[in-house]
Amino acid sequence: RIDSPKMHFPGVRRAGDLVLRAENLSKSYGRTLFRNLSFDLIRGRRLGIIGPNGSGKTTLLRVLLKEEEPDTGTVQHGALVD
């Protein structure tokens, strides 16, 4: 007879409904990549970013992840979002 291992998993805390809020974001590198961009990303929704090469897609993601500072505006991550 083999005893089952003793396991314990802590309770899971659910993140809030607001995952991310972007308000009036702008970023330029000699030319404007995006200006006055605002949106909310709600839990369970998806965000698609499309555009030609050099249009600022990766820069926008870096700003949203707080790896890079926007020229203007703010990025706020929701409760319990890491």
MODELLER restraints for C-alpha pairs under 7 A, 6 or more apart:
rsr = mdl.restraints
at = mdl.atoms
rsr.add(forms.Gaussian(group=physical.xy_distance, feature=features.Distance(at['CA:15:A'], at['CA:79:A']), mean=5.82, stdev=0.5))
rsr.add(forms.Gaussian(group=physical.xy_distance, feature=features.Distance(at['CA:15:A'], at['CA:80:A']), mean=5.03, stdev=0.5))
rsr.add(forms.Gaussian(group=physical.xy_distance, feature=features.Distance(at['CA:15:A'], at['CA:81:A']), mean=6.41, stdev=0.5))
rsr.add(forms.Gaussian(group=physical.xy_distance, feature=features.Distance(at['CA:16:A'], at['CA:78:A']), mean=6.29, stdev=0.5))
rsr.add(forms.Gaussian(group=physical.xy_distance, feature=features.Distance(at['CA:16:A'], at['CA:79:A']), mean=5.40, stdev=0.5))
rsr.add(forms.Gaussian(group=physical.xy_distance, feature=features.Distance(at['CA:17:A'], at['CA:42:A']), mean=5.66, stdev=0.5))
rsr.add(forms.Gaussian(group=physical.xy_distance, feature=features.Distance(at['CA:17:A'], at['CA:43:A']), mean=5.03, stdev=0.5))
rsr.add(forms.Gaussian(group=physical.xy_distance, feature=features.Distance(at['CA:18:A'], at['CA:41:A']), mean=6.29, stdev=0.5))
rsr.add(forms.Gaussian(group=physical.xy_distance, feature=features.Distance(at['CA:18:A'], at['CA:42:A']), mean=4.77, stdev=0.5))
rsr.add(forms.Gaussian(group=physical.xy_distance, feature=features.Distance(at['CA:18:A'], at['CA:43:A']), mean=6.04, stdev=0.5))
rsr.add(forms.Gaussian(group=physical.xy_distance, feature=features.Distance(at['CA:18:A'], at['CA:78:A']), mean=5.21, stdev=0.5))
rsr.add(forms.Gaussian(group=physical.xy_distance, feature=features.Distance(at['CA:19:A'], at['CA:41:A']), mean=5.57, stdev=0.5))
rsr.add(forms.Gaussian(group=physical.xy_distance, feature=features.Distance(at['CA:19:A'], at['CA:42:A']), mean=5.45, stdev=0.5))
rsr.add(forms.Gaussian(group=physical.xy_distance, feature=features.Distance(at['CA:19:A'], at['CA:43:A']), mean=5.69, stdev=0.5))
rsr.add(forms.Gaussian(group=physical.xy_distance, feature=features.Distance(at['CA:19:A'], at['CA:77:A']), mean=5.87, stdev=0.5))
rsr.add(forms.Gaussian(group=physical.xy_distance, feature=features.Distance(at['CA:19:A'], at['CA:78:A']), mean=4.56, stdev=0.5))
rsr.add(forms.Gaussian(group=physical.xy_distance, feature=features.Distance(at['CA:19:A'], at['CA:81:A']), mean=6.60, stdev=0.5))
rsr.add(forms.Gaussian(group=physical.xy_distance, feature=features.Distance(at['CA:20:A'], at['CA:40:A']), mean=5.84, stdev=0.5))
rsr.add(forms.Gaussian(group=physical.xy_distance, feature=features.Distance(at['CA:20:A'], at['CA:41:A']), mean=5.07, stdev=0.5))
rsr.add(forms.Gaussian(group=physical.xy_distance, feature=features.Distance(at['CA:20:A'], at['CA:76:A']), mean=5.75, stdev=0.5))
rsr.add(forms.Gaussian(group=physical.xy_distance, feature=features.Distance(at['CA:20:A'], at['CA:77:A']), mean=4.53, stdev=0.5))
rsr.add(forms.Gaussian(group=physical.xy_distance, feature=features.Distance(at['CA:20:A'], at['CA:78:A']), mean=5.51, stdev=0.5))
rsr.add(forms.Gaussian(group=physical.xy_distance, feature=features.Distance(at['CA:21:A'], at['CA:39:A']), mean=6.02, stdev=0.5))
rsr.add(forms.Gaussian(group=physical.xy_distance, feature=features.Distance(at['CA:21:A'], at['CA:40:A']), mean=4.50, stdev=0.5))
rsr.add(forms.Gaussian(group=physical.xy_distance, feature=features.Distance(at['CA:21:A'], at['CA:41:A']), mean=6.33, stdev=0.5))
rsr.add(forms.Gaussian(group=physical.xy_distance, feature=features.Distance(at['CA:21:A'], at['CA:75:A']), mean=5.78, stdev=0.5))
rsr.add(forms.Gaussian(group=physical.xy_distance, feature=features.Distance(at['CA:21:A'], at['CA:76:A']), mean=5.08, stdev=0.5))
rsr.add(forms.Gaussian(group=physical.xy_distance, feature=features.Distance(at['CA:21:A'], at['CA:77:A']), mean=6.43, stdev=0.5))
rsr.add(forms.Gaussian(group=physical.xy_distance, feature=features.Distance(at['CA:22:A'], at['CA:38:A']), mean=4.99, stdev=0.5))
rsr.add(forms.Gaussian(group=physical.xy_distance, feature=features.Distance(at['CA:22:A'], at['CA:39:A']), mean=5.32, stdev=0.5))
rsr.add(forms.Gaussian(group=physical.xy_distance, feature=features.Distance(at['CA:22:A'], at['CA:40:A']), mean=6.33, stdev=0.5))
rsr.add(forms.Gaussian(group=physical.xy_distance, feature=features.Distance(at['CA:22:A'], at['CA:74:A']), mean=5.94, stdev=0.5))
rsr.add(forms.Gaussian(group=physical.xy_distance, feature=features.Distance(at['CA:22:A'], at['CA:75:A']), mean=4.65, stdev=0.5))
rsr.add(forms.Gaussian(group=physical.xy_distance, feature=features.Distance(at['CA:22:A'], at['CA:76:A']), mean=6.50, stdev=0.5))
rsr.add(forms.Gaussian(group=physical.xy_distance, feature=features.Distance(at['CA:23:A'], at['CA:37:A']), mean=6.42, stdev=0.5))
rsr.add(forms.Gaussian(group=physical.xy_distance, feature=features.Distance(at['CA:23:A'], at['CA:38:A']), mean=4.36, stdev=0.5))
rsr.add(forms.Gaussian(group=physical.xy_distance, feature=features.Distance(at['CA:23:A'], at['CA:39:A']), mean=6.66, stdev=0.5))
rsr.add(forms.Gaussian(group=physical.xy_distance, feature=features.Distance(at['CA:23:A'], at['CA:73:A']), mean=5.46, stdev=0.5))
rsr.add(forms.Gaussian(group=physical.xy_distance, feature=features.Distance(at['CA:23:A'], at['CA:74:A']), mean=5.38, stdev=0.5))
rsr.add(forms.Gaussian(group=physical.xy_distance, feature=features.Distance(at['CA:23:A'], at['CA:75:A']), mean=6.54, stdev=0.5))
rsr.add(forms.Gaussian(group=physical.xy_distance, feature=features.Distance(at['CA:24:A'], at['CA:36:A']), mean=3.99, stdev=0.5))
rsr.add(forms.Gaussian(group=physical.xy_distance, feature=features.Distance(at['CA:24:A'], at['CA:37:A']), mean=4.89, stdev=0.5))
rsr.add(forms.Gaussian(group=physical.xy_distance, feature=features.Distance(at['CA:24:A'], at['CA:38:A']), mean=5.16, stdev=0.5))
rsr.add(forms.Gaussian(group=physical.xy_distance, feature=features.Distance(at['CA:24:A'], at['CA:72:A']), mean=6.72, stdev=0.5))
rsr.add(forms.Gaussian(group=physical.xy_distance, feature=features.Distance(at['CA:24:A'], at['CA:73:A']), mean=4.57, stdev=0.5))
rsr.add(forms.Gaussian(group=physical.xy_distance, feature=features.Distance(at['CA:24:A'], at['CA:74:A']), mean=6.90, stdev=0.5))
rsr.add(forms.Gaussian(group=physical.xy_distance, feature=features.Distance(at['CA:25:A'], at['CA:35:A']), mean=6.02, stdev=0.5))
rsr.add(forms.Gaussian(group=physical.xy_distance, feature=features.Distance(at['CA:25:A'], at['CA:36:A']), mean=5.04, stdev=0.5))
rsr.add(forms.Gaussian(group=physical.xy_distance, feature=features.Distance(at['CA:25:A'], at['CA:37:A']), mean=4.81, stdev=0.5))
rsr.add(forms.Gaussian(group=physical.xy_distance, feature=features.Distance(at['CA:25:A'], at['CA:38:A']), mean=6.54, stdev=0.5))
rsr.add(forms.Gaussian(group=physical.xy_distance, feature=features.Distance(at['CA:25:A'], at['CA:70:A']), mean=6.27, stdev=0.5))
rsr.add(forms.Gaussian(group=physical.xy_distance, feature=features.Distance(at['CA:25:A'], at['CA:72:A']), mean=5.40, stdev=0.5))
rsr.add(forms.Gaussian(group=physical.xy_distance, feature=features.Distance(at['CA:25:A'], at['CA:73:A']), mean=4.28, stdev=0.5))
rsr.add(forms.Gaussian(group=physical.xy_distance, feature=features.Distance(at['CA:25:A'], at['CA:74:A']), mean=6.36, stdev=0.5))
rsr.add(forms.Gaussian(group=physical.xy_distance, feature=features.Distance(at['CA:26:A'], at['CA:34:A']), mean=5.24, stdev=0.5))
rsr.add(forms.Gaussian(group=physical.xy_distance, feature=features.Distance(at['CA:26:A'], at['CA:35:A']), mean=4.09, stdev=0.5))
rsr.add(forms.Gaussian(group=physical.xy_distance, feature=features.Distance(at['CA:26:A'], at['CA:36:A']), mean=5.55, stdev=0.5))
rsr.add(forms.Gaussian(group=physical.xy_distance, feature=features.Distance(at['CA:26:A'], at['CA:37:A']), mean=6.64, stdev=0.5))
rsr.add(forms.Gaussian(group=physical.xy_distance, feature=features.Distance(at['CA:26:A'], at['CA:70:A']), mean=5.95, stdev=0.5))
rsr.add(forms.Gaussian(group=physical.xy_distance, feature=features.Distance(at['CA:26:A'], at['CA:71:A']), mean=5.47, stdev=0.5))
rsr.add(forms.Gaussian(group=physical.xy_distance, feature=features.Distance(at['CA:26:A'], at['CA:72:A']), mean=5.11, stdev=0.5))
rsr.add(forms.Gaussian(group=physical.xy_distance, feature=features.Distance(at['CA:26:A'], at['CA:73:A']), mean=6.56, stdev=0.5))
rsr.add(forms.Gaussian(group=physical.xy_distance, feature=features.Distance(at['CA:27:A'], at['CA:33:A']), mean=5.70, stdev=0.5))
rsr.add(forms.Gaussian(group=physical.xy_distance, feature=features.Distance(at['CA:27:A'], at['CA:34:A']), mean=5.65, stdev=0.5))
rsr.add(forms.Gaussian(group=physical.xy_distance, feature=features.Distance(at['CA:27:A'], at['CA:35:A']), mean=6.59, stdev=0.5))
rsr.add(forms.Gaussian(group=physical.xy_distance, feature=features.Distance(at['CA:27:A'], at['CA:70:A']), mean=5.45, stdev=0.5))
rsr.add(forms.Gaussian(group=physical.xy_distance, feature=features.Distance(at['CA:27:A'], at['CA:71:A']), mean=5.04, stdev=0.5))
rsr.add(forms.Gaussian(group=physical.xy_distance, feature=features.Distance(at['CA:33:A'], at['CA:55:A']), mean=5.99, stdev=0.5))
rsr.add(forms.Gaussian(group=physical.xy_distance, feature=features.Distance(at['CA:33:A'], at['CA:56:A']), mean=5.26, stdev=0.5))
rsr.add(forms.Gaussian(group=physical.xy_distance, feature=features.Distance(at['CA:49:A'], at['CA:57:A']), mean=6.45, stdev=0.5))
rsr.add(forms.Gaussian(group=physical.xy_distance, feature=features.Distance(at['CA:62:A'], at['CA:68:A']), mean=5.48, stdev=0.5))
rsr.add(forms.Gaussian(group=physical.xy_distance, feature=features.Distance(at['CA:63:A'], at['CA:69:A']), mean=5.83, stdev=0.5))
rsr.add(forms.Gaussian(group=physical.xy_distance, feature=features.Distance(at['CA:63:A'], at['CA:70:A']), mean=6.10, stdev=0.5))
rsr.add(forms.Gaussian(group=physical.xy_distance, feature=features.Distance(at['CA:64:A'], at['CA:75:A']), mean=6.24, stdev=0.5))
